[in-house]
Amino acid sequence: MVLVSRRAAGALFVGGALSLTLGSLLYPVMLGVQKVGSAPERVIATPATGPLTEADRDFVVEVRSAGLWEYPVGQMALRKGTTKAVKIAGKHLIDGHASLDASCRGVAARLGITLPNRPTPQQQGFMATLKADSGKQFDTDMTNLLRAADGQVLSTIASVRTTTRNSLVRALADQANDTDLDDLTVLEKTGLVDFGQVLVQETTAPTLPAQDLTPPPPVATQPQVVLTPSASSTPSPSPSVG
C-alpha cells in the first residue's frame, strides 16, 4: 500500500443550509463493522448533495466513533510506546483522525446528523485495556488491536464509497480510506503485527450485543468533543471540546 499523507487532505466542506426531508436525522439504532443499519438502503433525507440513506448516516457516525478511540490511543502511544515506530504510529493516529474528524463534523453539520461524543462500549473496552498496559505489552496490544479494527473497517468504507449517492458522504469515504490505509501502513511498520491473529479477528463476526457496538448518544448540554492535531511530538492531555 502506498503511504497516503493525511495532512494533504484539506477542509472538504463549507457551511450552508440544506433542504432535508427530516429536520434532524434519527440517531442510529445499531452500528457494527459489518452492518451499519437496519434498512441501509432506505433514504432518510434528500439534501442537494444527493439522497442520504441509513447506511450513509451510520457511516458518518462510525467515522466519528472510530476517531474518538483511535485518537486517544495515539496519545497513549506517544506517552507509553517503547519504540520510535510505535511513537510514529501514535502521531499519525492523532493527526490523521483530527483531520478526518474535522471533515466528519462538517459533513454531519451540513446533513443534520447527530454525532456521539464517546466511542462504543467495545471501543471503550479497548482503550481500558491499553490504559492498563505498559512496556512491550502496550506496544503489542495497541498495534494488533488497531490493525484488526482498521482492517475490518476497510470493507465498510468500500461499501459506502461505491453505493452512496451523496457527494459529501462520498468525499468523507475517500478521506476515511486514505486515513485508514495510512494507519495500516504505520502499524505494520512497527514489526509487531501478528497477521494470523489479526486475520482471525477481522473475519470473525461480532458476537457482542448491539448496545456494545453503538456509541452512546451525546448529552444535550455537553459541548461537542473536538480532536485537535498535535502541535509537536508531545500529546495534549485529552481531546479538547468546543
Contacts in CASP RR format, 6 or more apart in sequence:
PFRMAT RR
TARGET T0000
AUTHOR 0000-0000-0000
METHOD contacts of the structure
MODEL  1
MVLVSRRAAGALFVGGALSLTLGSLLYPVMLGVQKVGSAPERVIATPATG
PLTEADRDFVVEVRSAGLWEYPVGQMALRKGTTKAVKIAGKHLIDGHASL
DASCRGVAARLGITLPNRPTPQQQGFMATLKADSGKQFDTDMTNLLRAAD
GQVLSTIASVRTTTRNSLVRALADQANDTDLDDLTVLEKTGLVDFGQVLV
QETTAPTLPAQDLTPPPPVATQPQVVLTPSASSTPSPSPSVG
1 181 0 8 1.000
1 184 0 8 1.000
1 185 0 8 1.000
3 182 0 8 1.000
3 185 0 8 1.000
4 178 0 8 1.000
4 179 0 8 1.000
4 181 0 8 1.000
4 182 0 8 1.000
5 182 0 8 1.000
6 92 0 8 1.000
6 95 0 8 1.000
6 96 0 8 1.000
6 99 0 8 1.000
6 100 0 8 1.000
6 175 0 8 1.000
6 178 0 8 1.000
6 179 0 8 1.000
6 182 0 8 1.000
7 95 0 8 1.000
7 96 0 8 1.000
7 99 0 8 1.000
9 99 0 8 1.000
9 100 0 8 1.000
9 103 0 8 1.000
9 175 0 8 1.000
9 178 0 8 1.000
10 99 0 8 1.000
10 103 0 8 1.000
11 102 0 8 1.000
11 103 0 8 1.000
12 103 0 8 1.000
12 106 0 8 1.000
12 107 0 8 1.000
12 168 0 8 1.000
12 171 0 8 1.000
12 172 0 8 1.000
12 175 0 8 1.000
13 103 0 8 1.000
13 106 0 8 1.000
13 107 0 8 1.000
13 110 0 8 1.000
13 168 0 8 1.000
13 171 0 8 1.000
15 106 0 8 1.000
15 109 0 8 1.000
15 110 0 8 1.000
16 110 0 8 1.000
18 47 0 8 1.000
18 48 0 8 1.000
18 49 0 8 1.000
18 110 0 8 1.000
18 111 0 8 1.000
18 112 0 8 1.000
19 46 0 8 1.000
19 47 0 8 1.000
19 48 0 8 1.000
20 45 0 8 1.000
20 46 0 8 1.000
20 47 0 8 1.000
20 52 0 8 1.000
20 111 0 8 1.000
20 112 0 8 1.000
21 43 0 8 1.000
21 44 0 8 1.000
21 45 0 8 1.000
21 46 0 8 1.000
22 44 0 8 1.000
22 45 0 8 1.000
23 112 0 8 1.000
24 112 0 8 1.000
24 114 0 8 1.000
25 44 0 8 1.000
25 45 0 8 1.000
25 52 0 8 1.000
25 57 0 8 1.000
25 111 0 8 1.000
25 112 0 8 1.000
25 113 0 8 1.000
25 114 0 8 1.000
26 44 0 8 1.000
27 61 0 8 1.000
27 114 0 8 1.000
27 217 0 8 1.000
28 36 0 8 1.000
28 37 0 8 1.000
28 54 0 8 1.000
28 57 0 8 1.000
28 58 0 8 1.000
28 61 0 8 1.000
28 214 0 8 1.000
29 37 0 8 1.000
29 38 0 8 1.000
29 210 0 8 1.000
29 214 0 8 1.000
30 37 0 8 1.000
30 38 0 8 1.000
30 210 0 8 1.000
30 213 0 8 1.000
30 214 0 8 1.000
31 37 0 8 1.000
31 58 0 8 1.000
31 61 0 8 1.000
31 62 0 8 1.000
31 65 0 8 1.000
31 120 0 8 1.000
31 213 0 8 1.000
31 214 0 8 1.000
31 215 0 8 1.000
32 62 0 8 1.000
32 206 0 8 1.000
32 213 0 8 1.000
32 214 0 8 1.000
33 149 0 8 1.000
33 152 0 8 1.000
33 153 0 8 1.000
33 155 0 8 1.000
33 156 0 8 1.000
33 206 0 8 1.000
33 213 0 8 1.000
34 152 0 8 1.000
34 155 0 8 1.000
34 156 0 8 1.000
34 205 0 8 1.000
34 206 0 8 1.000
36 54 0 8 1.000
36 55 0 8 1.000
36 58 0 8 1.000
36 59 0 8 1.000
36 62 0 8 1.000
36 156 0 8 1.000
36 160 0 8 1.000
37 54 0 8 1.000
37 55 0 8 1.000
37 58 0 8 1.000
38 54 0 8 1.000
39 54 0 8 1.000
40 53 0 8 1.000
40 54 0 8 1.000
40 55 0 8 1.000
40 58 0 8 1.000
41 53 0 8 1.000
41 54 0 8 1.000
41 55 0 8 1.000
42 53 0 8 1.000
42 54 0 8 1.000
43 51 0 8 1.000
43 52 0 8 1.000
43 53 0 8 1.000
44 52 0 8 1.000
44 53 0 8 1.000
44 54 0 8 1.000
44 57 0 8 1.000
45 51 0 8 1.000
45 52 0 8 1.000
45 111 0 8 1.000
45 112 0 8 1.000
46 52 0 8 1.000
47 110 0 8 1.000
47 111 0 8 1.000
47 166 0 8 1.000
49 110 0 8 1.000
49 111 0 8 1.000
49 166 0 8 1.000
49 167 0 8 1.000
49 168 0 8 1.000
50 165 0 8 1.000
50 166 0 8 1.000
50 167 0 8 1.000
51 165 0 8 1.000
51 166 0 8 1.000
52 111 0 8 1.000
52 166 0 8 1.000
52 169 0 8 1.000
53 164 0 8 1.000
53 165 0 8 1.000
53 166 0 8 1.000
55 159 0 8 1.000
55 160 0 8 1.000
55 163 0 8 1.000
55 164 0 8 1.000
56 160 0 8 1.000
56 164 0 8 1.000
56 166 0 8 1.000
56 169 0 8 1.000
57 111 0 8 1.000
57 113 0 8 1.000
59 156 0 8 1.000
59 157 0 8 1.000
59 160 0 8 1.000
59 164 0 8 1.000
59 169 0 8 1.000
59 172 0 8 1.000
59 173 0 8 1.000
60 104 0 8 1.000
60 107 0 8 1.000
60 108 0 8 1.000
60 111 0 8 1.000
60 113 0 8 1.000
60 115 0 8 1.000
60 169 0 8 1.000
60 172 0 8 1.000
61 113 0 8 1.000
61 114 0 8 1.000
61 115 0 8 1.000
61 116 0 8 1.000
61 215 0 8 1.000
62 153 0 8 1.000
62 156 0 8 1.000
63 100 0 8 1.000
63 101 0 8 1.000
63 104 0 8 1.000
63 172 0 8 1.000
63 176 0 8 1.000
64 101 0 8 1.000
64 104 0 8 1.000
64 105 0 8 1.000
64 108 0 8 1.000
64 115 0 8 1.000
64 116 0 8 1.000
64 215 0 8 1.000
65 116 0 8 1.000
65 119 0 8 1.000
65 120 0 8 1.000
65 123 0 8 1.000
65 215 0 8 1.000
66 97 0 8 1.000
66 119 0 8 1.000
66 123 0 8 1.000
66 149 0 8 1.000
66 153 0 8 1.000
67 97 0 8 1.000
67 100 0 8 1.000
67 101 0 8 1.000
67 119 0 8 1.000
67 227 0 8 1.000
68 116 0 8 1.000
68 117 0 8 1.000
68 118 0 8 1.000
68 119 0 8 1.000
68 123 0 8 1.000
68 215 0 8 1.000
68 225 0 8 1.000
68 227 0 8 1.000
68 239 0 8 1.000
69 119 0 8 1.000
69 120 0 8 1.000
69 123 0 8 1.000
69 124 0 8 1.000
69 126 0 8 1.000
69 127 0 8 1.000
70 93 0 8 1.000
70 97 0 8 1.000
70 146 0 8 1.000
70 149 0 8 1.000
70 183 0 8 1.000
71 93 0 8 1.000
71 94 0 8 1.000
71 97 0 8 1.000
71 98 0 8 1.000
71 101 0 8 1.000
71 227 0 8 1.000
71 239 0 8 1.000
72 127 0 8 1.000
72 238 0 8 1.000
72 239 0 8 1.000
73 90 0 8 1.000
73 93 0 8 1.000
73 126 0 8 1.000
73 127 0 8 1.000
73 130 0 8 1.000
73 142 0 8 1.000
73 146 0 8 1.000
74 89 0 8 1.000
74 90 0 8 1.000
74 91 0 8 1.000
74 93 0 8 1.000
74 94 0 8 1.000
74 235 0 8 1.000
75 90 0 8 1.000
75 94 0 8 1.000
75 235 0 8 1.000
75 236 0 8 1.000
75 238 0 8 1.000
76 130 0 8 1.000
76 131 0 8 1.000
76 138 0 8 1.000
76 142 0 8 1.000
77 86 0 8 1.000
77 87 0 8 1.000
77 89 0 8 1.000
77 90 0 8 1.000
77 91 0 8 1.000
77 93 0 8 1.000
77 142 0 8 1.000
78 87 0 8 1.000
78 90 0 8 1.000
78 91 0 8 1.000
78 94 0 8 1.000
78 230 0 8 1.000
78 233 0 8 1.000
78 234 0 8 1.000
78 235 0 8 1.000
79 235 0 8 1.000
80 133 0 8 1.000
80 134 0 8 1.000
80 135 0 8 1.000
80 138 0 8 1.000
81 87 0 8 1.000
81 135 0 8 1.000
81 138 0 8 1.000
81 139 0 8 1.000
81 142 0 8 1.000
82 135 0 8 1.000
82 136 0 8 1.000
82 138 0 8 1.000
82 139 0 8 1.000
83 139 0 8 1.000
83 190 0 8 1.000
85 186 0 8 1.000
85 189 0 8 1.000
85 190 0 8 1.000
85 191 0 8 1.000
86 139 0 8 1.000
86 142 0 8 1.000
86 143 0 8 1.000
86 190 0 8 1.000
86 192 0 8 1.000
87 233 0 8 1.000
88 186 0 8 1.000
88 189 0 8 1.000
89 142 0 8 1.000
89 143 0 8 1.000
89 183 0 8 1.000
89 186 0 8 1.000
89 187 0 8 1.000
89 189 0 8 1.000
89 190 0 8 1.000
90 186 0 8 1.000
91 230 0 8 1.000
91 233 0 8 1.000
92 182 0 8 1.000
92 183 0 8 1.000
92 186 0 8 1.000
93 146 0 8 1.000
93 183 0 8 1.000
94 227 0 8 1.000
94 229 0 8 1.000
94 230 0 8 1.000
94 235 0 8 1.000
95 229 0 8 1.000
95 230 0 8 1.000
96 179 0 8 1.000
96 182 0 8 1.000
96 229 0 8 1.000
97 179 0 8 1.000
97 227 0 8 1.000
98 227 0 8 1.000
98 228 0 8 1.000
98 229 0 8 1.000
98 230 0 8 1.000
99 175 0 8 1.000
99 179 0 8 1.000
99 229 0 8 1.000
100 175 0 8 1.000
100 176 0 8 1.000
100 179 0 8 1.000
101 226 0 8 1.000
101 227 0 8 1.000
102 226 0 8 1.000
102 227 0 8 1.000
103 171 0 8 1.000
103 172 0 8 1.000
103 175 0 8 1.000
104 115 0 8 1.000
104 172 0 8 1.000
105 115 0 8 1.000
105 224 0 8 1.000
105 226 0 8 1.000
107 113 0 8 1.000
107 168 0 8 1.000
107 169 0 8 1.000
107 171 0 8 1.000
107 172 0 8 1.000
108 114 0 8 1.000
108 115 0 8 1.000
110 168 0 8 1.000
111 166 0 8 1.000
111 168 0 8 1.000
111 169 0 8 1.000
114 217 0 8 1.000
114 218 0 8 1.000
115 218 0 8 1.000
115 224 0 8 1.000
116 215 0 8 1.000
116 216 0 8 1.000
116 217 0 8 1.000
116 218 0 8 1.000
117 218 0 8 1.000
117 219 0 8 1.000
117 222 0 8 1.000
117 224 0 8 1.000
117 225 0 8 1.000
118 124 0 8 1.000
118 215 0 8 1.000
118 216 0 8 1.000
119 127 0 8 1.000
119 215 0 8 1.000
120 212 0 8 1.000
120 213 0 8 1.000
120 214 0 8 1.000
120 215 0 8 1.000
121 211 0 8 1.000
121 212 0 8 1.000
121 213 0 8 1.000
122 206 0 8 1.000
122 208 0 8 1.000
122 212 0 8 1.000
122 213 0 8 1.000
123 215 0 8 1.000
126 145 0 8 1.000
126 149 0 8 1.000
129 141 0 8 1.000
129 145 0 8 1.000
130 138 0 8 1.000
130 141 0 8 1.000
130 142 0 8 1.000
130 145 0 8 1.000
133 141 0 8 1.000
133 142 0 8 1.000
139 190 0 8 1.000
139 192 0 8 1.000
140 192 0 8 1.000
140 194 0 8 1.000
143 187 0 8 1.000
143 190 0 8 1.000
143 191 0 8 1.000
143 192 0 8 1.000
143 193 0 8 1.000
144 192 0 8 1.000
144 193 0 8 1.000
144 194 0 8 1.000
144 197 0 8 1.000
144 198 0 8 1.000
146 183 0 8 1.000
146 187 0 8 1.000
147 184 0 8 1.000
147 187 0 8 1.000
147 188 0 8 1.000
147 193 0 8 1.000
147 198 0 8 1.000
148 197 0 8 1.000
148 198 0 8 1.000
148 201 0 8 1.000
148 202 0 8 1.000
150 180 0 8 1.000
150 183 0 8 1.000
150 184 0 8 1.000
150 187 0 8 1.000
151 180 0 8 1.000
151 184 0 8 1.000
151 198 0 8 1.000
151 202 0 8 1.000
152 201 0 8 1.000
152 202 0 8 1.000
153 176 0 8 1.000
153 180 0 8 1.000
154 177 0 8 1.000
154 180 0 8 1.000
154 181 0 8 1.000
157 173 0 8 1.000
157 176 0 8 1.000
157 177 0 8 1.000
157 180 0 8 1.000
158 177 0 8 1.000
160 169 0 8 1.000
160 173 0 8 1.000
161 170 0 8 1.000
161 173 0 8 1.000
161 174 0 8 1.000
161 177 0 8 1.000
164 170 0 8 1.000
164 173 0 8 1.000
187 193 0 8 1.000
206 213 0 8 1.000
218 224 0 8 1.000
222 241 0 8 1.000
223 241 0 8 1.000
223 242 0 8 1.000
224 241 0 8 1.000
224 242 0 8 1.000
225 239 0 8 1.000
225 240 0 8 1.000
225 241 0 8 1.000
225 242 0 8 1.000
226 239 0 8 1.000
226 240 0 8 1.000
226 241 0 8 1.000
226 242 0 8 1.000
227 239 0 8 1.000
228 236 0 8 1.000
228 239 0 8 1.000
228 240 0 8 1.000
230 236 0 8 1.000
END
